[in-house]
């Protein structure tokens, strides 16, 4: 496909809303797949450290 102007590129022949929403949704999903596991890992490590400190204090 070739476009004569930037506005034609953005409108994508009248389907621009759907095209750009799908690209945006894909980017959000990819970002979530990178961020959520890291947040869960950090939360798990902090929980394990608290548990270890608590068990060391009991002994």
Biopython code that builds the backbone (N, CA, C, O; Angstrom):
import numpy as np
from Bio.PDB.StructureBuilder import StructureBuilder

atoms = [
    (1, "UNK", "N", (0.833, -1.174, 0.000)),
    (1, "UNK", "CA", (0.000, 0.000, 0.000)),
    (1, "UNK", "C", (0.882, 1.244, 0.000)),
    (1, "UNK", "O", (1.902, 1.295, 0.688)),
    (2, "UNK", "N", (0.495, 2.202, -0.747)),
    (2, "UNK", "CA", (1.185, 3.484, -0.705)),
    (2, "UNK", "C", (0.166, 4.568, -0.388)),
    (2, "UNK", "O", (-0.982, 4.521, -0.830)),
    (3, "UNK", "N", (0.605, 5.516, 0.367)),
    (3, "UNK", "CA", (-0.274, 6.599, 0.790)),
    (3, "UNK", "C", (0.295, 7.911, 0.263)),
    (3, "UNK", "O", (1.511, 8.104, 0.244)),
    (4, "UNK", "N", (-0.580, 8.802, -0.160)),
    (4, "UNK", "CA", (-0.162, 10.080, -0.708)),
    (4, "UNK", "C", (0.087, 11.133, 0.358)),
    (4, "UNK", "O", (0.761, 12.130, 0.097)),
    (5, "UNK", "N", (-0.448, 10.926, 1.557)),
    (5, "UNK", "CA", (-0.243, 11.899, 2.631)),
    (5, "UNK", "C", (-0.276, 11.177, 3.979)),
    (5, "UNK", "O", (-0.673, 10.016, 4.078)),
    (6, "UNK", "N", (0.144, 11.886, 4.985)),
    (6, "UNK", "CA", (0.145, 11.330, 6.333)),
    (6, "UNK", "C", (-1.287, 11.082, 6.797)),
    (6, "UNK", "O", (-1.554, 10.086, 7.469)),
    (7, "UNK", "N", (-2.212, 11.977, 6.446)),
    (7, "UNK", "CA", (-3.598, 11.784, 6.880)),
    (7, "UNK", "C", (-4.204, 10.535, 6.243)),
    (7, "UNK", "O", (-5.012, 9.858, 6.879)),
    (8, "UNK", "N", (-3.838, 10.219, 5.020)),
    (8, "UNK", "CA", (-4.303, 8.976, 4.398)),
    (8, "UNK", "C", (-3.721, 7.768, 5.134)),
    (8, "UNK", "O", (-4.401, 6.761, 5.328)),
    (9, "UNK", "N", (-2.465, 7.881, 5.536)),
    (9, "UNK", "CA", (-1.836, 6.798, 6.287)),
    (9, "UNK", "C", (-2.551, 6.579, 7.612)),
    (9, "UNK", "O", (-2.828, 5.441, 7.990)),
    (10, "UNK", "N", (-2.849, 7.666, 8.320)),
    (10, "UNK", "CA", (-3.506, 7.555, 9.615)),
    (10, "UNK", "C", (-4.928, 7.019, 9.460)),
    (10, "UNK", "O", (-5.374, 6.213, 10.276)),
    (11, "UNK", "N", (-5.639, 7.454, 8.427)),
    (11, "UNK", "CA", (-7.028, 7.006, 8.266)),
    (11, "UNK", "C", (-7.114, 5.584, 7.722)),
    (11, "UNK", "O", (-8.143, 4.929, 7.884)),
    (12, "UNK", "N", (-6.067, 5.101, 7.089)),
    (12, "UNK", "CA", (-6.002, 3.730, 6.562)),
    (12, "UNK", "C", (-7.234, 3.382, 5.732)),
    (12, "UNK", "O", (-7.819, 2.311, 5.889)),
    (13, "UNK", "N", (-7.609, 4.274, 4.873)),
    (13, "UNK", "CA", (-8.737, 4.005, 3.989)),
    (13, "UNK", "C", (-10.064, 3.876, 4.731)),
    (13, "UNK", "O", (-10.952, 3.138, 4.305)),
    (14, "UNK", "N", (-10.193, 4.600, 5.843)),
    (14, "UNK", "CA", (-11.424, 4.542, 6.617)),
    (14, "UNK", "C", (-11.416, 3.518, 7.730)),
    (14, "UNK", "O", (-12.369, 3.436, 8.506)),
    (15, "UNK", "N", (-10.349, 2.731, 7.819)),
    (15, "UNK", "CA", (-10.252, 1.693, 8.848)),
    (15, "UNK", "C", (-9.202, 2.034, 9.905)),
    (15, "UNK", "O", (-8.808, 1.174, 10.692)),
    (16, "UNK", "N", (-8.757, 3.271, 9.922)),
    (16, "UNK", "CA", (-7.685, 3.678, 10.831)),
    (16, "UNK", "C", (-8.002, 3.453, 12.291)),
    (16, "UNK", "O", (-7.127, 3.034, 13.049)),
    (17, "UNK", "N", (-9.233, 3.720, 12.710)),
    (17, "UNK", "CA", (-9.605, 3.535, 14.110)),
    (17, "UNK", "C", (-9.344, 2.103, 14.541)),
    (17, "UNK", "O", (-8.747, 1.873, 15.593)),
    (18, "UNK", "N", (-9.781, 1.145, 13.748)),
    (18, "UNK", "CA", (-9.619, -0.266, 14.098)),
    (18, "UNK", "C", (-8.154, -0.695, 14.020)),
    (18, "UNK", "O", (-7.681, -1.460, 14.860)),
    (19, "UNK", "N", (-7.446, -0.204, 13.020)),
    (19, "UNK", "CA", (-6.035, -0.558, 12.860)),
    (19, "UNK", "C", (-5.220, -0.047, 14.038)),
    (19, "UNK", "O", (-4.452, -0.802, 14.633)),
    (20, "UNK", "N", (-5.377, 1.226, 14.380)),
    (20, "UNK", "CA", (-4.569, 1.808, 15.441)),
    (20, "UNK", "C", (-4.984, 1.302, 16.818)),
    (20, "UNK", "O", (-4.142, 1.176, 17.707)),
    (21, "UNK", "N", (-6.267, 1.011, 17.007)),
    (21, "UNK", "CA", (-6.684, 0.405, 18.275)),
    (21, "UNK", "C", (-6.080, -0.985, 18.437)),
    (21, "UNK", "O", (-5.676, -1.360, 19.538)),
    (22, "UNK", "N", (-6.016, -1.746, 17.360)),
    (22, "UNK", "CA", (-5.433, -3.087, 17.460)),
    (22, "UNK", "C", (-3.934, -3.014, 17.737)),
    (22, "UNK", "O", (-3.408, -3.808, 18.517)),
    (23, "UNK", "N", (-3.243, -2.065, 17.102)),
    (23, "UNK", "CA", (-1.820, -1.883, 17.412)),
    (23, "UNK", "C", (-1.635, -1.455, 18.867)),
    (23, "UNK", "O", (-0.743, -1.952, 19.555)),
    (24, "UNK", "N", (-2.467, -0.544, 19.328)),
    (24, "UNK", "CA", (-2.375, -0.078, 20.707)),
    (24, "UNK", "C", (-2.660, -1.184, 21.701)),
    (24, "UNK", "O", (-1.946, -1.331, 22.693)),
    (25, "UNK", "N", (-3.700, -1.963, 21.442)),
    (25, "UNK", "CA", (-4.030, -3.078, 22.329)),
    (25, "UNK", "C", (-2.906, -4.105, 22.346)),
    (25, "UNK", "O", (-2.567, -4.639, 23.402)),
    (26, "UNK", "N", (-2.334, -4.380, 21.198)),
    (26, "UNK", "CA", (-1.201, -5.315, 21.147)),
    (26, "UNK", "C", (-0.022, -4.809, 21.954)),
    (26, "UNK", "O", (0.629, -5.587, 22.651)),
    (27, "UNK", "N", (0.265, -3.513, 21.871)),
    (27, "UNK", "CA", (1.376, -2.935, 22.639)),
    (27, "UNK", "C", (1.096, -2.997, 24.135)),
    (27, "UNK", "O", (2.000, -3.272, 24.924)),
    (28, "UNK", "N", (-0.145, -2.744, 24.530)),
    (28, "UNK", "CA", (-0.509, -2.816, 25.955)),
    (28, "UNK", "C", (-0.347, -4.237, 26.474)),
    (28, "UNK", "O", (0.163, -4.440, 27.576)),
    (29, "UNK", "N", (-0.775, -5.219, 25.696)),
    (29, "UNK", "CA", (-0.655, -6.619, 26.114)),
    (29, "UNK", "C", (0.808, -7.029, 26.228)),
    (29, "UNK", "O", (1.188, -7.709, 27.181)),
    (30, "UNK", "N", (1.623, -6.624, 25.273)),
    (30, "UNK", "CA", (3.053, -6.947, 25.351)),
    (30, "UNK", "C", (3.697, -6.296, 26.569)),
    (30, "UNK", "O", (4.497, -6.930, 27.256)),
    (31, "UNK", "N", (3.362, -5.053, 26.840)),
    (31, "UNK", "CA", (3.909, -4.362, 28.009)),
    (31, "UNK", "C", (3.459, -5.053, 29.294)),
    (31, "UNK", "O", (4.253, -5.226, 30.218)),
    (32, "UNK", "N", (2.195, -5.446, 29.354)),
    (32, "UNK", "CA", (1.694, -6.138, 30.543)),
    (32, "UNK", "C", (2.412, -7.465, 30.743)),
    (32, "UNK", "O", (2.693, -7.854, 31.877)),
    (33, "UNK", "N", (2.711, -8.164, 29.651)),
    (33, "UNK", "CA", (3.426, -9.434, 29.756)),
    (33, "UNK", "C", (4.854, -9.255, 30.242)),
    (33, "UNK", "O", (5.458, -10.210, 30.731)),
    (34, "UNK", "N", (5.399, -8.072, 30.122)),
    (34, "UNK", "CA", (6.735, -7.796, 30.644)),
    (34, "UNK", "C", (6.683, -7.276, 32.080)),
    (34, "UNK", "O", (7.537, -7.626, 32.895)),
    (35, "UNK", "N", (5.701, -6.456, 32.392)),
    (35, "UNK", "CA", (5.665, -5.771, 33.680)),
    (35, "UNK", "C", (5.071, -6.636, 34.793)),
    (35, "UNK", "O", (5.630, -6.691, 35.888)),
    (36, "UNK", "N", (3.962, -7.303, 34.536)),
    (36, "UNK", "CA", (3.266, -8.046, 35.592)),
    (36, "UNK", "C", (4.126, -9.145, 36.212)),
    (36, "UNK", "O", (4.143, -9.252, 37.438)),
    (37, "UNK", "N", (4.838, -9.967, 35.443)),
    (37, "UNK", "CA", (5.693, -10.979, 36.090)),
    (37, "UNK", "C", (6.786, -10.361, 36.969)),
    (37, "UNK", "O", (7.130, -10.919, 38.011)),
    (38, "UNK", "N", (7.325, -9.229, 36.560)),
    (38, "UNK", "CA", (8.351, -8.586, 37.383)),
    (38, "UNK", "C", (7.762, -8.076, 38.690)),
    (38, "UNK", "O", (8.387, -8.200, 39.744)),
    (39, "UNK", "N", (6.569, -7.506, 38.628)),
    (39, "UNK", "CA", (5.916, -7.041, 39.858)),
    (39, "UNK", "C", (5.604, -8.217, 40.775)),
    (39, "UNK", "O", (5.798, -8.126, 41.987)),
    (40, "UNK", "N", (5.125, -9.306, 40.212)),
    (40, "UNK", "CA", (4.836, -10.500, 41.018)),
    (40, "UNK", "C", (6.099, -11.072, 41.640)),
    (40, "UNK", "O", (6.078, -11.508, 42.791)),
    (41, "UNK", "N", (7.200, -11.076, 40.893)),
    (41, "UNK", "CA", (8.459, -11.579, 41.421)),
    (41, "UNK", "C", (8.939, -10.731, 42.586)),
    (41, "UNK", "O", (9.365, -11.260, 43.613)),
    (42, "UNK", "N", (8.870, -9.410, 42.426)),
    (42, "UNK", "CA", (9.297, -8.510, 43.496)),
    (42, "UNK", "C", (8.439, -8.696, 44.740)),
    (42, "UNK", "O", (8.945, -8.700, 45.863)),
    (43, "UNK", "N", (7.140, -8.850, 44.530)),
    (43, "UNK", "CA", (6.234, -9.066, 45.665)),
    (43, "UNK", "C", (6.548, -10.383, 46.360)),
    (43, "UNK", "O", (6.560, -10.437, 47.590)),
    (44, "UNK", "N", (6.802, -11.442, 45.606)),
    (44, "UNK", "CA", (7.126, -12.741, 46.176)),
    (44, "UNK", "C", (8.436, -12.689, 46.953)),
    (44, "UNK", "O", (8.524, -13.239, 48.050)),
    (45, "UNK", "N", (9.455, -12.034, 46.398)),
    (45, "UNK", "CA", (10.734, -11.929, 47.094)),
    (45, "UNK", "C", (10.601, -11.158, 48.393)),
    (45, "UNK", "O", (11.191, -11.546, 49.401)),
    (46, "UNK", "N", (9.837, -10.073, 48.392)),
    (46, "UNK", "CA", (9.632, -9.294, 49.611)),
    (46, "UNK", "C", (8.892, -10.126, 50.657)),
    (46, "UNK", "O", (9.209, -10.066, 51.845)),
    (47, "UNK", "N", (7.911, -10.896, 50.209)),
    (47, "UNK", "CA", (7.173, -11.759, 51.132)),
    (47, "UNK", "C", (8.084, -12.820, 51.737)),
    (47, "UNK", "O", (8.001, -13.102, 52.932)),
    (48, "UNK", "N", (8.942, -13.402, 50.927)),
    (48, "UNK", "CA", (9.867, -14.422, 51.421)),
    (48, "UNK", "C", (10.869, -13.828, 52.411)),
    (48, "UNK", "O", (11.207, -14.470, 53.405)),
    (49, "UNK", "N", (11.343, -12.614, 52.150)),
    (49, "UNK", "CA", (12.266, -11.955, 53.081)),
    (49, "UNK", "C", (11.589, -11.688, 54.413)),
    (49, "UNK", "O", (12.184, -11.904, 55.469)),
    (50, "UNK", "N", (10.324, -11.209, 54.371)),
    (50, "UNK", "CA", (9.584, -10.972, 55.614)),
    (50, "UNK", "C", (9.390, -12.271, 56.379)),
    (50, "UNK", "O", (9.545, -12.302, 57.599)),
    (51, "UNK", "N", (9.056, -13.338, 55.675)),
    (51, "UNK", "CA", (8.850, -14.639, 56.318)),
    (51, "UNK", "C", (10.148, -15.143, 56.944)),
    (51, "UNK", "O", (10.137, -15.672, 58.055)),
    (52, "UNK", "N", (11.258, -14.982, 56.242)),
    (52, "UNK", "CA", (12.542, -15.421, 56.770)),
    (52, "UNK", "C", (12.924, -14.633, 58.013)),
    (52, "UNK", "O", (13.385, -15.208, 58.999)),
    (53, "UNK", "N", (12.731, -13.299, 57.968)),
    (53, "UNK", "CA", (13.039, -12.479, 59.154)),
    (53, "UNK", "C", (12.154, -12.875, 60.330)),
    (53, "UNK", "O", (12.623, -12.931, 61.467)),
    (54, "UNK", "N", (10.877, -13.151, 60.066)),
    (54, "UNK", "CA", (9.953, -13.543, 61.119)),
    (54, "UNK", "C", (10.373, -14.882, 61.719)),
    (54, "UNK", "O", (10.336, -15.048, 62.938)),
    (55, "UNK", "N", (10.771, -15.838, 60.884)),
    (55, "UNK", "CA", (11.193, -17.146, 61.397)),
    (55, "UNK", "C", (12.501, -17.049, 62.167)),
    (55, "UNK", "O", (12.688, -17.767, 63.149)),
    (56, "UNK", "N", (13.407, -16.180, 61.746)),
    (56, "UNK", "CA", (14.661, -15.987, 62.465)),
    (56, "UNK", "C", (14.401, -15.348, 63.833)),
    (56, "UNK", "O", (15.104, -15.647, 64.797)),
    (57, "UNK", "N", (13.411, -14.485, 63.920)),
    (57, "UNK", "CA", (13.079, -13.839, 65.187)),
    (57, "UNK", "C", (12.444, -14.788, 66.174)),
    (57, "UNK", "O", (12.575, -14.597, 67.383)),
    (58, "UNK", "N", (11.764, -15.798, 65.694)),
    (58, "UNK", "CA", (11.093, -16.771, 66.570)),
    (58, "UNK", "C", (12.105, -17.696, 67.220)),
    (58, "UNK", "O", (11.912, -18.113, 68.362)),
    (59, "UNK", "N", (13.151, -18.017, 66.533)),
    (59, "UNK", "CA", (14.155, -18.972, 67.043)),
    (59, "UNK", "C", (14.981, -18.392, 68.124)),
    (59, "UNK", "O", (15.865, -19.064, 68.655)),
]
sb = StructureBuilder()
sb.init_structure("model")
sb.init_model(0)
sb.init_chain("A")
sb.init_seg("    ")
for serial, (resi, resn, name, xyz) in enumerate(atoms, 1):
    if name == "N":
        sb.init_residue(resn, " ", resi, " ")
    sb.init_atom(name, np.array(xyz, "f"), 0.0, 1.0, " ", f" {name:<3s}", serial, name[0])
structure = sb.get_structure()
